[in-house]
Amino acid sequence: MRSSSSIYDFAAWTQLIPESEIRRLLRYNVRYYFAGGKPGKIPIEAMAKILIEIGQEQLGMLEEGRYEEALEQYNYGPTEGIPALREVLAKRMKEKDGIEVDPGDLVITSGSQQALYAILDTLIDKGDVIMVSSPAYLGFVMPAVKLGARIVIVPSDREGIIPEYIDEAFEAAVKELGKKPEILYLIPDSNNPTGSTLPEKRRKQVFDICAEKEILIIEDAAYREMQFTESRLPPLKAYDRDNQYVAYIRSSSKEAAPLRIGYILVPTPVREQVIKAKGYYDLCSSTLVQYILARYYSKYIDKYLPEILAEYKKRCDALKKAMDESFPTGWRTDPTGGFFIWWESERKDFDSKRFLEEVALKNDIIYVPSRAFYPPTGYQYDPSSRKLSPSCPKSNGMRLCFVYKPPEVLTEGALKLGRLLSQHLS
Ligand SMILES: Cc1ncc(COP(=O)(O)O)c(C=O)c1O
């Protein structure tokens, strides 16, 4: 009898792209959980109140014979999202980010993941070139590889991408790959996986370089609301006054529970194609969920979010302290928001994936090994030779999530992990 998988003629990409390492690690249930970026605080009280409020209003509509009005809240809606939500989000973008936005220009997506995919799907043909910083969010990189893009890694330091190397990597790609890179993907606020935030000066430099070279910046601002500091740095989108060079991608998942709503402000021609693509992916995002979220952003977020952020900061500080006390020689980032911290051993031969499987998991500890954040294929720009070379994943680091577990568990787990690492690496 034939094995069941040979019955199906799968697309070539299914052989090329492995299951996401992060999704695989999400399945583990261990005490010291530093792996997937799962929110540890969700405004459940606010969500429950909103459900009651909306339910009561709908019952009122039924009693008053306004069935059609209630029906619309449950029905299919516009592919680009319901106006009520887009208005609330545009207002908040103006207040918090200083971006003047016509609500009609926003597009609601089913998670920002869908927006990333739709943008790639509408712009990328086989062989096109995309630049990313490294280590990178593979939720972006893998769909790009799936669609046939060639990835060029631009060197970063602890603060994020190094602007002058964008220019140099661009020139090297034109020369060696015979193609101009058309997209640069970045997470300027509390990067996933490093947790670093791109300084203001670099933001402007990155924007100016990309505008000059006509590269579309995909600014993934998934952690924009997750900042521990009073003020936020301007998004790159704020420099893009003519809405030409920055696709600004926002998510509600980190602050408002995974209701699976993303929202984007992108150049108009890209917007039109993204709406067309989304129409074929899911017709529209859930209308009822959009009503729930509109109420959360208009009425509850400023009451509930500060408390959540204060707790996340406490968790982040607890993890940093325990790492500084117990981890062997290496370096870590210093997040001012987001969900993650990044650590690298000074020993380049350290294999964090092997250590996870052979030591950490047996001690009830899980994290994501650094190798999970490097593309399986692609190139990296080497500043010393000014050339591209095959991408070379680093195996000596790890991403640790600090938001899911309470501070005492993070401290206990990090001290234990630090002891085990020190024994292993001594
Ligand atoms: C940087 C980044 N972008 C996008 C996403 C996708 O988020 P969602 O689809 O929940 O909006 C994530 C989720 O972890 C992320 O970390």
The ligand as an ORCA input file, in Angstrom:
! r2SCAN-3c Opt
* xyz 0 1
  C       7.106     41.200     14.911
  C       5.806     40.521     14.713
  N       5.064     40.818     13.643
  C       3.875     40.239     13.424
  C       3.388     39.292     14.297
  C       2.043     38.674     13.999
  O       1.124     39.109     14.943
  P      -0.461     39.045     14.781
  O      -0.765     38.288     13.546
  O      -0.947     38.390     16.018
  O      -0.910     40.480     14.667
  C       4.114     38.936     15.415
  C       3.629     37.896     16.336
  O       4.316     37.377     17.154
  C       5.356     39.574     15.645
  O       6.108     39.300     16.707
*
